[in-house]
Every structure is written in structure tokens, then in C-alpha cells.
Amino acid sequence: MLDIKLIREQAEIVRKALSDRQLEVNLVDSILELDRSRRDLLSEVEVLKAERNVVSREIGQSKDPTSRQRKIDEMKLVGDKISDIDNHQSRSFELNSARSKSKGSFDSFSGK
């Protein structure tokens, strides 16, 4: 199994090694695209969690019940979005794991 960091940093070397072993070279591009997408989603989740933390503190300090409830409702939507992204990532990981198993893996490349 290859480390994603190796694939990210030395994609051309990985492509050549796969080609030399007559394996699918285009898998590298697919992996890099999935990694980019995953990293973007992680960044988005971190921003949403930071927003939720700030607003949660504001809710705790808020005296106005109407304002407080509005913020609670907004944060429920943020929490739902975070859950949706997490679920999407889990489904994508499972789908891509199954797809990788059906096409073979990089184990022969890494010497395992």
C-alpha cells in the first residue's frame, strides 16, 4: 500500500512505476482528485465547526430568548451540513475502497 503523501508529492514517479508494471496509470489521477476533494471537504467542515463553536459561545452569553433561539436554529442547520459532509465522505470512501479492490491495488507496486 502506498502512502497518499508519496502519491501526492511524487505522482510522476508513481505513474512511471505503475506503467513499468503494466498497471493502470490513470488511477493516480483518480486518487489525487479524490484526495483533493477530501481535503477540501475537511477544510469546509473545520470552518463550519469553528463557526459553530463561536456561535455556541454567543448563545451561552445571549440574554435575548428570540435571538438565542434563532442562533440555535441556525446552528442546527450547520450541524446538519457537517453531518451531510461526513456521511458523504464515508460513502465515498466505502465506494472507492470497493472500486479499488475490484480493480486491484497498489500492493504489487509497493512490494507487498
N, C-alpha and C positions, 0 to 999 in steps of 0.2 A: 504494500500500500504506500502510495506517495503522499508526502505532506503537502497540503494545499499551498504552503508558503513556497515550496520548491517549484510547484507548477506556476504560481503567480510570478515569481522572480526569474525563472529560467524556462519560460514557456517554449522557446525555440529549441532548447536542448532536449526538453521532454518530447516535443514533436518529432525531432530527428531520431531519438531513441525508439519511439513508438514505430516510426516509419521503418527503421532498421529491423525491427522485429515483426514487421508486416501487421501491425495493429492499427486500429482506427485513429488517425491523427486528428480528425475533427472533434474527437472527444475533448481535447484540450480546450478548444474554443467554447464548447458547451459548458465545461466545468468552470472556466473563467467567467462566463456570463452568469452562471448560477451563483458563483461566489460574489460577483459584483452586486447582483440583485439581493443576495442575502445580507451583504454588508450595508447596502442602502436601507433595507428594511430594519436592520438593527439600529442604525442611526436614527431612523424615524421613531422607533419605539423608545429610544433613550430620550429624545426630545419630548415626546408625549409624557413619559414618566416624570421628567423634570417639571413639565408644566403642571402635571397632576400634584406633585409634591408642593409646589409653590401655592397653588390654589387651595390645597388641603390646609396649609398653614393659615391662609386668609380666611377660610371657612371657620377654623377654630377661633380666630380673633374677631370674627364678624358679630356684631350685635343685632343687626337688622335681619329678622327672620326671612323676609322676602328675598333679599339679596343672597342670604345664606343658601336658601333652597334653590335659587337659580344656579348658583355655583355648583351645588351638589348635583343638580340635573345635568349641567354641562360636563362635569367630571365623570358621570356615568357614561356619557357618550364617548369620552376619551378612553375610559376603561374598556368599553366595548370595542373601540377601534384597536386598542392594544391587543385584546384577545383575538380579534379577527386576524391581525398580522401574525401573532404567534401561531394560530391554527393554520394559517396559510403556509407558514414556514414548515410546520410539522408535516403537513400533507405533501408539500413539495419535496421535502427530504425523503419521505417514505416512497413517493413515486420515483424519484431519481435513484434511490437505493435499489428499488426493484428493477428499474431500467438498466442500471449498471450491472446487476447480477445477470440479467438476461443477455447482455452484450459481452460479458467477460469483464475482468477487472484489470487493474494495473499491476496485480501481484506478479505477473511474469516479467514485467519491466523492472520491478524493484528487487527481483531476485528471490522472492518468497515462494 
